[in-house]
Amino acid sequence: MTEPRFDPNLLQVPLYVAGKAVDEVKMELGLAEIIKLASNESPIGPSPLAIQAAQQALLNAHRYPGVADRELRQKLATRLGHGLTVDNFLLANGGTDALRLVTQAFVFDGGNTIMSRITFPMYPILTLAFGGTPKIVTPLPGYGHDLAAMAGQIDEDTRLVFLCSPNNPTGDILTQAQMDAFLSAVPRQVVVVLDESYRDFVTNPDYANGLAFVAEGHNVLLVHSFSKSAGLANLRVGYLVGPANLIEYVRRARLPFHVGDIALAAAAASLDDTEYHRRNRQAVLAGRDYLYAALRQLDLCCCPSQANFVTIIDPPLPAVELSERLLRRGIIVRTMKAFGMPNAIRVSVGSRVANEKFIAALTLELAETGNKEYETYEQYQRH
Ligand SMILES: Cc1ncc(COP(=O)(O)O)c(C=O)c1O
């Protein structure tokens, strides 16, 4: 008997290694308390209104999804303004699924895509999965996207350019001036995918808000997510914003009843909970400031982040070793090799207690390796 044939493009794709799950680490290490700062989740959990709406929607779990998709798109159009309508939105199972739909829609019969070397690894992974060639561009010295070099890589086979702002894992943004210059250099047959999954945590007024580019008629598809800003990572809701003709085309790649009503109901309710969004953003901004101040005290070098995470570059001991040591203390962080930074760890902004415990554990680890003066947790607490 012959074996089933495997797709050589799919075989090139590495299995995605997600941040470790809390229960997994608890079991492996026999620890009672685990702090997960590895996947940029909300420090305050979901909105109570979202939980309520999901519970209500569960009563209709036996029905196929109905009008919730259109209703959420209508709500988004009203909320985001810029003259957008329901036809400018496509809902998906998280931003990752939105990225997959776009890549499937535009990468066919070969073709290439362009992305920075230090960014979200799903861009090259999805390109490979659909038989395309990722063209990976060296970033600027401060790790930002080198937009001029990226534009210079565009050729007649280029289908997509992936930009990420704020960028994961560096947290830096693309400014209005940078984006204006870039978009004027991109030919119309190339679709620019601007991933704004972390847009809600930006404070820099120079941030380029992609909605205006869509409104102006550029071939730009924005990726937004309910995972981080609405604390709904487990319900998997994200969406694309773009010109109606591109959205209509990409919609062909969706499955019937693509996103379930329970997730859609929670997402819609969270949009109405402006107080929740204020609290979530406030927790992230305060936690980010705290982490920066504490990491500076420890003489660690960090990327200046506009997102809900901070990346520590070249810590005094190898990133893999440091993350394993932190794990043994019950703190899960993420090493950034797969994101193009071979010796860096990314820590999500957590609750106040989680952030403090992370800093305490880190301080102890650095002390154990001879970099700081504390040898025990008690000594650290007393300092
Ligand atoms: C840059 C970026 N884009 C998209 C996503 C997708 O998130 P989700 O699929 O949970 O919406 C993530 C998640 O980590 C991300 O970091």
Ligand as a Chemical Component Dictionary entry (heavy atoms), coordinates in Angstrom:
data_LIG
# 
_chem_comp.id                   LIG 
_chem_comp.type                 NON-POLYMER 
_chem_comp.pdbx_formal_charge   0 
_chem_comp.three_letter_code    LIG 
# 
loop_
_chem_comp_atom.comp_id 
_chem_comp_atom.atom_id 
_chem_comp_atom.alt_atom_id 
_chem_comp_atom.type_symbol 
_chem_comp_atom.charge 
_chem_comp_atom.model_Cartn_x 
_chem_comp_atom.model_Cartn_y 
_chem_comp_atom.model_Cartn_z 
_chem_comp_atom.pdbx_ordinal 
LIG C1 C1 C 0 1.526  40.556 15.666 1  
LIG C2 C2 C 0 0.417  39.622 15.915 2  
LIG N1 N1 N 0 -0.535 39.495 14.995 3  
LIG C3 C3 C 0 -1.583 38.687 15.166 4  
LIG C4 C4 C 0 -1.691 37.945 16.311 5  
LIG C5 C5 C 0 -2.882 37.059 16.378 6  
LIG O1 O1 O 0 -3.564 37.031 17.528 7  
LIG P1 P1 P 0 -4.978 36.322 17.557 8  
LIG O2 O2 O 0 -4.974 35.240 16.530 9  
LIG O3 O3 O 0 -5.077 35.787 18.942 10 
LIG O4 O4 O 0 -5.980 37.381 17.253 11 
LIG C6 C6 C 0 -0.722 38.014 17.304 12 
LIG C7 C7 C 0 -0.818 37.186 18.510 13 
LIG O5 O5 O 0 0.080  36.983 19.250 14 
LIG C8 C8 C 0 0.364  38.886 17.098 15 
LIG O6 O6 O 0 1.332  39.006 18.002 16 
# 
loop_
_chem_comp_bond.comp_id 
_chem_comp_bond.atom_id_1 
_chem_comp_bond.atom_id_2 
_chem_comp_bond.value_order 
_chem_comp_bond.pdbx_ordinal 
LIG C1 C2 SING 1  
LIG C2 N1 SING 2  
LIG C2 C8 DOUB 3  
LIG N1 C3 DOUB 4  
LIG C3 C4 SING 5  
LIG C4 C5 SING 6  
LIG C4 C6 DOUB 7  
LIG C5 O1 SING 8  
LIG O1 P1 SING 9  
LIG P1 O2 DOUB 10 
LIG P1 O3 SING 11 
LIG P1 O4 SING 12 
LIG C6 C7 SING 13 
LIG C6 C8 SING 14 
LIG C7 O5 DOUB 15 
LIG C8 O6 SING 16 
# 
